[in-house]
Amino acid sequence: MAGARIPRVPLPAGTRLDTLAVREGLPASAWGENSEALFLTSSFVQPDAATAAARFANEEEAFIYSRFTNPTVTMFERRLAALEGAEACIATSSGMSAILLLGMGLLKAGDHVICSQSVFGSTIMLFGREFAKFGVETSFVSQTDVAAWQAAVKPNTKLLFAESPTNPLTEVCDIRALAALSKDAGAWLAVDNCFCSPALQRPIEYDADLIIHSGTKYLDGQGRVIAGAICGTERLVNERFVPVMRSAGMSLSPFNAWVVLKGLETLSIRMRAQSDRALALAGWLEAQPEVERVYYPGLASHPQHALAMAQQSGSGGAVVSFIVHGAGVATARRNAFHVIDSTEVCSITANLGDTKTTITHPASTSHGRLTEEQRLSAGITQGMIRVAVGLDDIEDIKADLVRGRATL
Ligand SMILES: Cc1ncc(COP(=O)(O)O)c(C=O)c1O
C-alpha cells in the first residue's frame, strides 16, 4: 500500500541507496524499536465506527486488515520501491502472484501481450495458458531481437513482458529499446528484475513502467520464504493493483514481509560477492574441455556482454548456466544428471538467489512443464545445467563440479 498519510521514516533528502536499504520504511512504533517490528496481526482495531467507515471507504489512510494493509508489509514495499527508484510498490505472496496481479490489474479479454519466449517456465504457462482462458492472447518472441517485438505489436497490445537476464540462459534484453517500443505502441513494459535485483539493475532508469520481483530469490537471499512484488508509479499501483489485491487477496504475509525486508539490508553486498564468485566460476567453466558452452553475461563471449555491462552496473549477476558435452539428447541428459548427482556441496534445488550455491537441470525442473518445442525455441537443451552461485568458497564449487567429470 502506498500513501502520503501514513508517516514516512524521517531521512534527509538525497539519502543514498545503501542507507535506504537498511532504513527506509515506517517510523518506529511507540516503543522505539531499532529493528523493524513484525506486526503479526490479521486486523487492526479502529477507534470508533465512523473512523472505521472512513478508512474502509479510503477517505483516510490507515491499517485495517492484513489482506491489503499491514505495517510490516508497507515497510517492505517502501524499502523495495526506494531501491528500485520507483514511486510505489505492492507486495504479493509470490513472484508468480505478482505476475498474476499484473495481468489482473492491466488486462481484460481481447487484450494482447508480447512476452519474451525465454522467461521463467511458469511465466510462460501463466501468460500462454491461464490468461488465455480469460481471452488474453500472448505472442512469444525472441528476448534479444527488438525487431521481432516490433513486428508482434498489434492495435490491442497492452503489455510487453521481459525478464533480464533470463532464467536459465541469461539472455539480456535492451530495456530502453523495449520501453521506447512499448510507448509507441501505447502499451506498458514490465520487467522481471529477479536475476539482477535493484542492487545491479534498476529498469525504471531505462524507462520500464513496471518491475516484477520474486522476493523468494535475492531479496530474501537466504532461501527462507516465498514472496513477490510489483513496483511502479503511485498511480498504477493505487489504481490498478491495490483494488485487485483487496478483492483477490494474493497478499504477502507479514512474517514473510519481515524476512524479506531484513534480506534487503544485505542485498547489495550479497549481490556483489555472489556475482564476483559467479564470474570466477564462469571463466573457469569456459576452460573445461567437457563443457560445450557457458552462458554468463559477465563473460566477453556472451552475445549481449556489452549491453549487460551497461545495464547491470558492470556485473554479470550470480547465475551461470552451461552445457556439458554429450552426443544426442539422451546422452546429454545423462551427462548433465551425472554432474549434478556427483556434487557434494551444491544444493540440488531449482531455487536460486540463496547464499547456498544451488544446481539444477532446467529442462526437467524449472522448465519441465514446457513442451520440447517451447524449450528448444528458448534454447534450453537436455545437456544444460544451471548453477546459482551463493557465498560458498568458489574453490569448493569448482571441486564439486569436477567430481562428476571423471566418469563423463
Ligand atoms: C525469473 C523468475 N521470475 C519469477 C519467478 C517466480 O517466483 P516465485 O517462485 O516467488 O513465485 C521465478 C522463480 O523461480 C523466477 O526465476
The ligand as a MOL file (V3000), in Angstrom:
LIG
                    3D

  0  0  0     0  0            999 V3000
M  V30 BEGIN CTAB
M  V30 COUNTS 16 16 0 0 0
M  V30 BEGIN ATOM
M  V30 1 C 12.7410 -15.0080 -13.1020 0
M  V30 2 C 11.6760 -15.5280 -12.1950 0
M  V30 3 N 10.5230 -14.8530 -12.0820 0
M  V30 4 C 9.5350 -15.2990 -11.2790 0
M  V30 5 C 9.6760 -16.4490 -10.5510 0
M  V30 6 C 8.5470 -16.9060 -9.6840 0
M  V30 7 O 8.7570 -16.5690 -8.3630 0
M  V30 8 P 8.1060 -17.3630 -7.1230 0
M  V30 9 O 8.7370 -18.7020 -7.0960 0
M  V30 10 O 8.4320 -16.4910 -5.9610 0
M  V30 11 O 6.6520 -17.4370 -7.3960 0
M  V30 12 C 10.8700 -17.1810 -10.6160 0
M  V30 13 C 11.0360 -18.4110 -9.8300 0
M  V30 14 O 11.9750 -19.1480 -9.9900 0
M  V30 15 C 11.9020 -16.7100 -11.4720 0
M  V30 16 O 13.0580 -17.3730 -11.5980 0
M  V30 END ATOM
M  V30 BEGIN BOND
M  V30 1 1 1 2
M  V30 2 1 2 3
M  V30 3 2 2 15
M  V30 4 2 3 4
M  V30 5 1 4 5
M  V30 6 1 5 6
M  V30 7 2 5 12
M  V30 8 1 6 7
M  V30 9 1 7 8
M  V30 10 2 8 9
M  V30 11 1 8 10
M  V30 12 1 8 11
M  V30 13 1 12 13
M  V30 14 1 12 15
M  V30 15 2 13 14
M  V30 16 1 15 16
M  V30 END BOND
M  V30 END CTAB
M  END
